[in-house]
Amino acid sequence: LEFVSPYIGLDSAVYRPDSPRLPPITNFPTLLTQINSSDPSRNYGDIHKWTSSFGLVYPEDRRLRVDHEVSSVAQFRVLDWGMEHCTVNVAIPSSEEMEDYMDFSIVNGGSATIDIWMLEGREDLREHTLTWRTRPKRVILHETWTVKPGSILESKKFDCPSMSSQVLEFSCGGAACDITFRQDPKEPGLGEFLL
């Protein structure tokens, strides 16, 4: 279903040019899952959970993995009115900080080359049905990054209309592209996000 905008009439409201500039909003993916070119029908839904004394717990962290066969698909919901120019960002801890992150690895000498693709379609993806075969079509190669410990990278800007979904694929971009970590939305940031 399409989301109805709660910002009706704001586009015709008076905006003063001397109004203070708003700081960027960090937006973590609502969906982050893997697809595999060597097993194109397999679904890798990553909704991990555990039972506690007060019910099921669904932690916020999600796995990002890229290698020669596996890509990660991330979906972001852009909700805020007037904040419609986005950048993809990645923050990777330094080598000294890595021991604080149990599920983190970069193979092949400590750097990984990854491609960031903009994918077709703006509808919400279904994590339990997403596979290599059913993934949205690649539209444009947005960036190619070399990621290494201590990296803080920011892509070029792109349009991201309010109330839209932005779907990205992180895939292998070179000979050395093996990287795995769990997205951590807590500070200090580890992972990819939209600004």
C-alpha positions, 0 to 999 in steps of 0.5 A: 500500500502507498503511504499517505503523506502527513505533510499536506500543504507544506510545499505551499507554506512560506519558507524563509530563506534565512531559516536555520539549516537543519542537520542531516538525519541518519536513516538506517535500513529497514531491510538488509538481507543477502542474495546469492548468484550461485544459488539464485532461488535461495532466500536468506531472510535475516530476521533473527530473534530469541525468546526472553522471559517477556517474549520474543526479542528482535534486535536492531542489528542486521548482517551486511555481507559481500563476496564474489557470489553474495550481495546485500540488498538494503531498503531505506524508507525516506519519510521526512519532508524537505529532506529529499537529497540523500547520500549513502554513507559507510562507517567502519571501525578502526583496527583497534576498535574492531575487537568490540565488534564480534561479527566483523571481517574484511578478507584479502589484506584488510580492504574490500572493493564494493559496488553500490547499485541503485535498484528499480522499484520503490515498493516495499520488498518482502524479506522472505521472498527476496532471492537473486532471481526475484531481486529488483533490476539494477538501474545504475551503478551509483558508487564503487568504494574501497572499504578498509578499517577506519573508513568513513565514506560518503557517496554523491547525492541523489534524489530521495523523495519524501515517503519513498523507498530507496533500494540499494544493492552492495555487490562485489566490485573487484578481486578483493571484495569479501566483507561481513559485519552486523549493522549496528545503529548505535553510536559509534556507528558501524555500517551503512546508512542514508543521510 
